[in-house]
């Protein structure tokens, strides 16, 4: 409940900062932010809610110190200092004085609000390159975060489910019987995932994460994606499975109809973090996060003054609820191969098709160029010498591709194998691999005139492929054997090829992003 203690403090800060430059004030449920010049000052409101207590000056001071320390893990340049407001002997409020503590501020560098990722998403200005950079930074952050063996696991998820159920019922967003069925689905899924949740807890996958990793808590700071405003007030809510942390951002992108960016984020994250075995948990984690947003948004609607605003907020809350319900019914895994000579656009097509295959946020894309670079311990955009393309190394690349495909399929994820596949034996091995995992397989072969392929390869910049015009000519001269995969004209527009593949997969022109017949991962094993 709000506690109105800060009228004097707020007025003092407006006068203080307003003496130097115009002041813009922003208010959230837990903070008051003063934007002045090139600085932002965050004052924690004197409020008490079931999940946080900022009602005393000392509690707010402790929270500010913790916020500074935790956020410097990801945004050391953004978070500058903690400033105190004190009352001097003459009764005046002073910034960083020597008198008794009245309040505390977190001082930050100010950034352009248009650089917030939620606003960039609204303008469609987020790109795959930005997502790749963001995934890299999140992966490093998770790898360096402190491990906890006492948080998370089945109990950690069960506690969140209890909070969600209680909060959802309190909002009366849906009828009581619907809420009951909804909660039962989550509890049943928890039983299905319990062994994996505990295995991950015991293997160090529970870490002190961001905790509130959504688009509005990421900004482009000095050209780099920067995580800020992490959850600092509850260690239980922030010390979580790294995939549960990532799932909040994946869900946020999915909700905003940015499915391709969500899939790119996941794939680039998995390129750097060995989390493939946990893929089956991601739709469940996303569903939990969507439920959080459903009841939080519904609670906000209660305070909307205008009826039309309230209706709009409730509509969004129901969208989150429906998304959570759909995510509890993920589609079954499948293995798709996209082959063709260099320059046919395999990777582009894979990225367009992936969000629509299998469970959210779509298929795991296994790209032979990225696997080869990983084997040699170099970044994906680094060029390799000709020796890295010897036949025995290429055989190892394809073997690794199949191995990783098996791990992803076992976890319940769809897989796209993105490689040239010009040798009949590699195509056959992949088909046999799918049969061994008892999943549907479809191979697509992209064709285009050699002039088109050479032109595309010459135009590439910062691409994982090392192909050149000479390599394309060499590939074209090689006999690829009989190709019984689905042939597609790669000279067409990518969206046309995407639509052809989705229709062939039985998805149709309006792609379904969820399903209701996922076979439990434990039922799948190689035959």
Buried (B, 14 or more C-beta within 10 A) or exposed (E): EEEEBBEEBBEBBBEBBEEEEEBEBEEEEBBBBBBBEEBBBBBBBBBBEEEBBBBBBEBBBBBBBBBBEBBBBBBEEBBBEBBBBBBEEEEEBBBEBEBEBBBBBBBBBBBEEEBBBBBBBEEEEBEBEBBBBBBBBBBEBBEEBEEBEEBBBBBBBBBBBEBBBEBBBEBEBBEEEEBEEBBEBBEEBBEBBBEBBBEBBEEEBBBBBBBBBBBBBBBBBEEEBBBBBBBBBEBBBBBBBBBBBBBBBBBBBBBBEBBBBBBBBBBBBBBBBEBBBBBBBBBBBBBBBBBBBBBBBBBBBEEBEEEEEBEEBBEBBBBBBEBBBBBBBBBBBBBBBBBBBBBBBBBBBBBBBBBBBBBBBBBBBBBBBBBBBBBEEEEBEEEBEEEBEEEEBBBBBBEBBBEBBBBBBBBBBBBBBBBBBBBBEBBEBBBEBBBBBBBBBBBBBBBBEBEBBBBBBEEBEEEBBBBBBEBBBEBBEEEBEEBEBBEBEBBBEBEEBBBBBBEEBEBEEEBEBBBEEBEEBEEBEEE
